[in-house]
């Protein structure tokens, strides 16, 4: 019996163009460092802010805008509905529906401080700061004077913080739709001969890294050479800023006497040398004079002001800086040892670039490791008790 696949609704020419345009924009957005782990966005209660490089944000806004604007052929909602209505794969249809609903729910979410929705915040920045400098009120566009009024009201730092967060979260939904539904659907349609794309999706301007063009020619870009010469201790600073290393960074700050008040180059240079030399977390602790001991919390250490504690997901670490004592509870040491190995791997093998796809790989690795860890605990004699 012939196994003939018939699409739920055959694609028309406009839908094929939209899918191809979305693949084109999604491919560019997926290579943006703005959606990597090194682009942090923080604001303090006093209004001071800490943002990633502006160039990363600006570069990501080009493909982001193509999927954001309703009149663009790569519009997110239009493409999500195409997958929902035409894909034979129920997982892709469900993924498209889920991402579209989440995306639109967040677009309509009101910022309590600015008193505007996330959609309005994004439109303000795109129409007055990025794609346009809108002055006159027309076709419902927001204007630069309106932008300036909001920035004065809530503070420029907070306004930018809100915009960066909106772009990052909405862009994440765009990328999940791209990777989990549109890209595999598009590839299957082409490989099965169901569609012929009207043009070849590609990143016309490349990236800031050496690469090969679609035709196979080698391209070397100046920025790539400069980025690859990043001073190793600064790379350690950059990687430790990532959320996944938050607890390890707290521990290393004590063990290696890191000076975080001004990101001292000298203290991080010494730290880099030690991390380079010692492959394992316990050998690093021993090398810097910390002794692992069981601490009775009812004794003297429980009231000392030099005791620092960090609670991990699977345990607790207590550090006594003056006597250089460190104690681990439950599985804390094992978890920190794994994270320390990850840090060294990132430090010595990872390229300068950090993108959404690399973040996905890291999250999948952590998920696999967590499952393996739970299985070992369940099968161990102690876990069975």
N, C-alpha and C positions, 0 to 999 in steps of 0.2 A: 504494500500500500504506500502511495506517495505521501510524504509528509510536507505539505505545502503550508507555509506560514502566510497568513493574510493579516494585514494591519487592521487595527480596529477602525481607523479612518485614514485612508490614503492621504499622504501629505500633498498639499497644493504648492505652487511655485512660491507664494509668499512665505509659507511656513518653512520651506527649505532654505530660503534666504535668511529668515530669522534664526534658524538653528545654526547656520554657517556663521552668521555675524556674532552670535553668542559664543560659539567656539573660539572665534577670533579674539573677542574681548576677554573671555574667560582665561584663555591661554596666557594673555598678557598680565592679567590680574594675578594669576597663580604664581608668576615669577616676581611679583612685587615684594620687596623686603618689608613693606609696611605691615604685612600680615604674618611676619615671622616672629620669633620669640625675643628678638633684640629691640623691638620697637615698643618701648613702654610709654605709658601715659598716666601720669600721677599729678595730683593737686593736693596741696595742704590746706588746713583750715585757715591759715593766714593769707591764702590767695596765691602763694608762690607755687610754681608748676615745674614739672620735669617731663619734657617731651622728647621723642626720638627725632632724628633729622627731618627737617622740613622737606628736603628733596625727595625722601621716600614717600611722604604723603602726597606731594604734588604729582609725582610720577604715577602713583596708584589711581589718582583721580581721573586720568584720561580714560582707561578702560572702565572704571567704576561708573563714570558718567554715561557711557554708552549703554550700560545695563540699567541705569537708574532712570534716565529720561523716558517719558512715556512715548514721545514721538520718534525715538530711536528704534531701528529694526531689531536691535539686540536686547530690547526691554525685557527685564527679568520676568515680570508677571506673564507677558505674552508667551515667552518660551516655556515657562513652567506649565502653562495650560496646554501647550502643544504636546508635551510629554504625557500629561495626565490623560489627554483625549486620544492619543494615537499609539502609545507604546504598548507592545505585547507583554512586556515584563511588569508584573504586578508590583514588584519591589520598587522599580523606577517610578511607576505611576504614583505609588504611595509616598515615595521620597519627594517627588515634585510637589504633590499636594501639601505635604507637611511643611516643606521649606517655604512655599508660597504663603501659607497661613501664618507661620512664624514671622516671616519677613514683613507682612502687612500689619500684623499685630504690633510689631516693634515700631514700624513707621508711624503709627498712630499714637504711640505712647507719649504722654505729655511730660515735659521736663518741668518739675515743680518750681524751679528757680527762674527759669527763662519764661515760663508760661507759654511755651510753644511745643508743638509736636516734633518728633525726631525728623519727620519729613520736612517740616518748615525750617528747622535748623540747617539741614543739609542744603536746602534750596537757597537759603540766605547766603551761605558761603560760596556755593557754586555760581550763583547768579551775580554776586557782587565782588567776589575775591578771585575766583578761578577762571571760569569760562567767559564771564562777562564782568563789566563794571556798570551795572544797571543804575541809571540816574533817574530817568523818566518812568513814571508808572504806566505800563502798557501790558496788555494781555495777561494781567494778573501777576506779573513778575514783582518780586520784592526789590527794593531799591537800596542803594548804598547809604543814604541818610537813615533809613530804617535799621540797617545793620549797625551803623555807628551808635544809634540810640540804645540798642540792646547791649552792645559792648560796654557803653558807659554805665548802663543800669546794673549789669551783673558782673562786670569786670572782663577785660579782654582774655585773661587767662582761662577763666571758667567757660567763656563762650567757645574758645578754641578746644578746650578739654571736652566739652559736650559734643562738638562737631567731630573730633577725632574718634571718640567712642562710638558715635553713630555710624561713621564710615566703617570702622573696624567691624562692628557687629553685623551691620547690613551686608558688608562685603563678605563676611564669613558665610552668610546664607547664600550669597551668589556663588561662592567657591564650592560649597557643599553641593549645590545643585549642579554645578559644572562637573565636578569629579564623580559624583555618585549617580547621576542620572543622564545629563545631556551628553557628556563626552562618550560614555559607553554606548548610548543609544545612537549617536551620530556615527560612531565607528562601525557598529553593527549594520546600520542602514547602507553605508558605503560598501562595506565588505560583501553584503548580500545583494548588492546591485539595485537596491530599492530607490536610491537617489543619486544624483550627480550634482555635487556642490557647484554653485555658480562662480566661485572663486576659491583660491587656496588660502585657508586661514593660516596666518603666520604673524610673528611679532616683527613688524616692519623695521623698527629701530633697534631691534636686539635688546640686550641687557647691558649692564655695566661689567660684564665678564667675558672672557674669551669664549668663543663658541664657534659652531659650524652653521653656515647658512643652510637653507633648504636644499640648495644645489650642491652642498658638500664643501663649499669653499670655507677656509679658515678665516675667522675674523678676530683680531686682537684689539681690544679697546683700552685706551690709556688708563681709565679709572680702575679697571681690573688690576693692572700692574700696581697701582698705588695702594689699593685696598689690600692686596695680598702681602704688602710689606708692613702690615700692622704690627706694632711692637708687642712681643709676646705677653709681657705683664698687663698691657692694656686689653689684650684679648681675654685674659683671666678676669679682669674687672668686668668686661662686657658680658661674658658667659655667666658669671656669678649673679648678675642682675636678673637673670631669668627666673620666672616663678618656680620652676621645678627645683631650683637650687636654693630656695629661700632658707630652708632649715640648715642645709650644709653650710651656707654662707654665714649663718649665725654662729655655728660651731667653729668654722675656720677663722672667724674674726678674733676669737679668743685664742685658739691654738697658735695662730701665726701672727698674732699682734697686728692685725690689719688696721690701718689708720683710715677710717671711713669719713672723718670730718672733712677732709679735702682730697680724698682718693689719692693719698700720698704715693708717688711713683716709687719711692724707696721701699716702702713696706710691701708693696705688691711685687716689686722686683725680687725681694727676698722670698716672698711666698711662692712666686713662680718657680724659683730654683728648687725649693723644697718639694713642691708638687711634681716637678719634673723628675726629681731624684727618687722619690718613694712611690712605688706602684700601689701599695695597699694602705688603707686608712689606718689600721692599727700600727703599722710601722711608722707612719707619719706622726701619730700621737706620741709614740715612744721617742722618736727623733727630736721632738721639741720639748721633751721633758715631762710629759703628762703621764701619770700613773693611773692605771685603771683599778679602781677599788669599789667595793661594795660600801655604801655609805648609810649609816643608821640615821634616819631623818630625825630621830628623837634626841640625838646627841648634838654636839656643838655646831655642826655644819648647817643645821636647820635654821639657825637664827643669824648666821653670818651674812653681812651685807655684800660679800663678794661672791655669793652663790648665784649663778644664773641657771635657769631651767628652760628647756625648750621641749614642748610636747609634740611628738610626731604622730602619724596615723597609727603606728603599731608600737609605740613605746615612748619613753621619756629619757632625756639626757640631762645630767646635772654636771655643771662645770664649776670647779672651785679654783679660781684663777690664781690666788695668792699661793696656795700650796700645790698648784698644778696637778689637781686630781680631777679625773673624769669618771663618771659612773653611767652605766647604761641600764635601762629597764626594758623588759620584754624583748622585742625584736629590733630595738632602735639601732643597735650596732650593726646588725646585718643590713638594715635599710640604708644607713649612712655609708656603709662600705660599698654597696651597689651604686649609690649616687656619686660617690667619689670616683669610682671606675668610669662612670658616665662622663664626669667632669674631665677626667684625663683624656678620654676618647675625643670629646668635643674640642679640647684644647689643642691636641696634637694632630688630629686628622680632619676636622671639620673645616670647610672653606669659610671665607668671610661672609658669604651670603646666607641669610636665614629667611626661608619663605614658608608659606602655608603648607606646602606639600611636605616639607621637612618636619613641620610641627605635627602633621598628621602621622608621619612615620614614628615620631617620638611617642605620641600618645598611644599608638598601636603597640609599640614595644613595651610601654609601661603596663598596658592592659594585659598583654601576654605574660609579662613577668608577674603581675599580681595573681593571675590565674594559676601560674606554676607554683607560686609561693603558697597559695591557699591549698593546692593539691598536696604539696609536701607536708604542710602542717596537718592535714587531715589524715595522711597515711603514716605519719610518724607515731611512735609509741606514746609520746606525751599527748599528741593531738587526739588520740583515740580514747584517752581517759575522760 
